[in-house]
Amino acid sequence: MKLVRYGQPGAERPGLIDATGALRDLSMLLPDLGPAQLHPRTLLALAALDASRLPAIDGAPRLGCPVAGVGKIVCVGLNYADHAREAGLQPPAEPVLFMKAVTALSGPNDDVRIPPGATKTDWEVELGVVIGTRAHDVTEAAALQHVAGYVLANDVSERAWQMERGGQWDKGKSYDTFAPIGPWLLTADEVPDPHTIDLWLEVNGQRVQNGSTRHFIFGVPTVVSYISQFMTLEPGDVILTGTPAGVGLGQKPAPWFLKPGDVMRLGATGLGEQMQKCVGG
């Protein structure tokens, strides 16, 4: 299933995209698409519905982050060897973890705000993993049982804050609008192998990232299991699994970064597309 939340910020309603691409309303059945609705029993019940009998929504309403009530966003850094090399770093021996604030969440086509004084705002297309059931110190063999589904994400980053201001990476990752998610949550039953997903991103029509989750250093089961050793993953938590090469920081012959007026467009196999215009913050 392709599960969505549509409507104005703070007033989103649950819905799904049917086999014809039409938006169908779920608000008669669910209060929202949050942690309580990501349980396997609920997802199985939704999958059994005749979507054609649900109310159709006309037009093209705004889409929000497809998951409500996200508790935390855990990110994996340098999870593609080519991206590590372009950053001038060695591929890590263990997953590199950092956090993004949940206040950074935004819809897939909402504007991205360039912070005042920012000089190195960058893009990162990523596969996002949405947790459906509580995971604490789980094995790799059991890890995917805790996954509700997958999302497309843009891990927007202000590199000067991330790398030149001391301390942890989080300060360069958490500005408002720096975590566009969606357009939909594709449930795990439709993703038999999350390591066969192609990802791409364009800036102002120029393709800058082309990658595939085939080239993960650490696959999804490893990442979920590893994170669960250090913190409990709860339903609705989102894991961003890293970005392939082609970020602004790694552009040749010189890095280049986002500015107001720039437009990012990105997509991934089965996960739809996003488009964001950059605006002053």
C-alpha positions in Angstrom: 0.0 0.0 0.0 0.9 3.6 -0.5 -0.2 5.4 2.6 -0.3 9.2 2.7 -1.3 12.2 4.8 -2.9 15.1 3.0 -4.0 18.6 3.8 -2.6 21.8 5.3 0.2 21.6 7.9 -1.2 20.5 11.2 -4.5 19.4 9.7 -3.4 16.4 7.6 -5.9 13.5 7.1 -5.0 9.9 6.4 -5.4 8.5 2.9 -4.0 6.0 0.5 -3.1 6.0 -3.2 -5.1 3.3 -5.0 -3.9 1.1 -8.0 -5.1 3.8 -10.4 -3.1 6.5 -8.7 -6.2 8.2 -7.2 -6.1 9.6 -3.6 -8.6 7.9 -1.3 -9.6 9.2 2.1 -9.2 7.0 5.2 -10.4 9.4 7.9 -13.6 7.5 8.4 -11.5 4.5 9.5 -8.4 6.0 11.1 -7.8 9.2 13.1 -4.4 9.5 11.5 -1.4 7.5 10.3 0.8 7.5 13.4 2.5 4.9 15.6 -0.7 3.2 16.6 -1.8 2.7 13.0 1.6 1.1 11.9 1.0 -2.1 13.8 1.0 -5.2 11.5 -2.7 -6.0 12.4 -3.8 -2.5 11.3 -1.8 -2.6 8.1 -3.2 -6.0 7.2 -6.7 -4.8 7.7 -6.1 -1.8 5.5 -4.6 -4.0 2.8 -7.8 -6.0 2.8 -10.0 -3.0 2.0 -11.6 -2.5 -1.4 -9.9 0.9 -2.1 -12.5 1.7 -4.8 -15.2 2.0 -2.1 -13.3 4.7 -0.2 -14.1 8.4 -0.9 -12.0 9.8 -3.7 -10.3 13.2 -3.2 -10.4 15.5 -6.2 -7.6 17.8 -7.2 -4.0 17.8 -5.9 -4.0 18.6 -2.2 -0.8 19.2 -0.3 0.9 16.0 0.9 2.4 16.0 4.4 4.9 13.7 6.0 3.2 10.3 5.6 3.8 9.4 9.2 2.4 11.4 12.1 3.8 11.4 15.6 7.4 10.6 14.6 9.3 10.1 17.9 12.8 10.3 16.5 14.8 10.5 13.3 18.0 8.4 13.5 20.4 8.8 10.6 23.2 6.7 9.2 26.2 8.6 7.9 28.7 7.6 5.2 26.7 4.4 4.3 27.9 4.4 0.7 31.6 4.1 0.0 31.5 6.5 -2.9 29.9 9.2 -0.7 32.5 8.6 2.0 35.3 9.1 -0.6 33.8 12.3 -1.9 33.7 13.6 1.7 37.4 12.7 2.0 36.7 10.1 4.6 37.3 6.4 5.0 34.3 4.0 4.8 33.4 3.3 8.5 33.9 0.0 10.2 30.6 0.4 12.1 27.5 2.5 11.2 27.9 6.2 11.9 24.8 7.5 13.8 23.4 11.0 14.3 20.0 12.5 14.9 17.7 15.0 13.1 15.2 16.9 15.1 11.6 16.0 14.4 10.9 19.7 14.0 12.8 19.4 10.7 10.0 17.2 9.2 8.1 18.6 6.3 6.0 17.4 3.3 7.6 16.1 0.1 6.9 19.2 -1.9 7.0 21.9 0.8 9.6 24.7 0.4 13.0 24.1 2.0 14.2 27.1 4.0 17.8 28.2 3.7 18.8 29.4 7.2 19.8 33.0 7.7 23.6 33.2 7.3 23.9 29.7 5.8 26.6 29.3 3.2 26.7 25.5 2.5 23.2 24.1 2.4 23.3 20.7 0.7 21.0 17.9 -0.6 21.0 14.1 0.2 18.5 11.7 -1.4 17.9 8.8 1.0 15.9 5.7 1.6 13.9 6.0 4.9 12.9 3.1 7.0 9.7 3.5 9.2 9.5 1.3 12.3 6.2 -0.5 12.9 6.8 -2.4 16.2 9.1 -1.8 19.1 12.6 -3.0 18.5 15.1 -3.3 21.4 18.4 -5.2 20.8 17.0 -7.2 17.9 19.0 -9.6 15.8 19.6 -8.9 12.1 17.5 -12.0 11.3 14.5 -10.5 13.0 15.1 -6.8 12.2 12.8 -6.5 9.1 9.9 -7.9 11.1 9.9 -4.5 12.9 9.7 -2.4 9.7 6.3 -1.0 8.7 7.5 0.4 5.4 9.8 2.7 3.4 9.8 6.3 2.4 11.7 8.7 0.2 13.6 11.3 2.1 15.9 14.4 1.5 18.4 14.8 4.3 19.0 18.5 3.8 22.2 19.6 5.6 23.9 22.9 6.3 27.6 21.8 6.0 29.2 24.8 7.6 27.1 24.2 10.8 27.7 20.4 10.5 31.4 20.4 10.0 32.8 23.8 11.0 31.0 24.7 14.2 32.4 22.0 16.5 30.6 19.2 18.3 28.1 16.8 16.7 26.6 16.8 13.2 23.1 17.3 14.5 23.2 21.1 14.4 23.7 21.1 10.7 20.9 18.6 10.1 18.0 19.8 12.1 16.8 23.2 10.8 13.1 23.5 10.1 12.2 21.9 6.7 15.5 19.9 6.6 13.7 16.5 6.5 11.2 16.3 3.6 9.5 12.9 3.8 7.2 11.2 1.3 5.1 11.4 -0.8 3.9 8.1 0.6 4.8 5.3 3.0 5.2 2.1 0.9 4.4 -0.8 3.2 7.0 -3.4 3.7 5.0 -6.2 2.0 5.5 -4.3 -1.3 9.3 -4.1 -0.8 10.6 -7.7 -0.9 14.2 -6.5 -0.9 15.1 -2.9 0.2 18.5 -3.3 -1.3 17.3 -3.0 -4.9 16.1 0.6 -4.9 17.5 3.2 -7.2 17.7 6.8 -6.0 18.3 10.0 -7.9 18.3 13.8 -7.3 18.4 16.8 -9.6 19.1 20.5 -8.8 17.6 23.0 -11.3 17.1 20.1 -13.7 20.7 18.8 -13.5 21.1 15.2 -12.3 23.6 15.2 -9.5 22.9 12.0 -7.7 22.4 8.5 -9.1 22.7 5.7 -6.7 21.3 2.4 -5.5 20.7 0.7 -2.2 22.6 -2.2 -3.7 25.7 -0.3 -2.7 24.9 0.1 1.0 27.9 -0.5 3.2 25.4 -1.6 6.0 22.1 -3.0 4.8 18.7 -2.4 6.4 18.7 -5.4 8.7 22.2 -4.5 10.0 21.2 -0.9 10.5 18.0 -1.6 12.4 19.7 -4.2 14.6 22.7 -2.0 15.2 20.7 1.0 16.2 18.5 -1.1 18.5 21.5 -2.0 20.6 21.9 1.6 21.6 18.3 2.9 21.8 14.9 1.4 21.6 13.2 2.0 18.3 9.5 2.8 18.7 6.6 2.6 16.2 6.7 5.7 14.0 10.5 6.2 14.3 12.3 6.9 11.1 15.7 5.8 10.1 17.5 7.6 7.2 19.9 5.1 5.7 22.5 7.4 4.1 23.1 9.0 0.7 25.1 8.0 -2.4 27.7 10.2 -4.0 26.8 13.5 -5.7 26.1 15.9 -2.9 27.0 19.5 -3.2 30.0 19.1 -1.0 31.5 16.6 -3.4 30.9 18.4 -6.7 33.9 18.8 -9.0 35.8 20.9 -9.8 34.5 22.7 -6.8 31.6 22.3 -4.3 28.4 24.1 -4.9 25.5 24.6 -2.6 21.8 25.6 -2.5 20.5 29.1 -2.6 17.0 30.7 -2.6 15.3 30.0 -5.9 17.0 26.6 -6.5 14.7 23.6 -7.1 15.4 20.1 -6.0 13.6 17.1 -7.5 14.3 13.6 -6.3 12.9 10.1 -6.5 13.4 6.4 -5.7 12.0 3.1 -7.1 8.5 2.6 -5.8 8.7 5.5 -3.4 7.6 8.3 -5.7 9.1 11.7 -6.2 9.6 15.0 -4.3 10.1 18.5 -5.5 11.2 21.4 -3.2 11.9 25.1 -3.9 14.5 26.7 -1.8 13.5 29.9 -0.1 15.1 32.3 2.4 14.8 31.0 5.9 
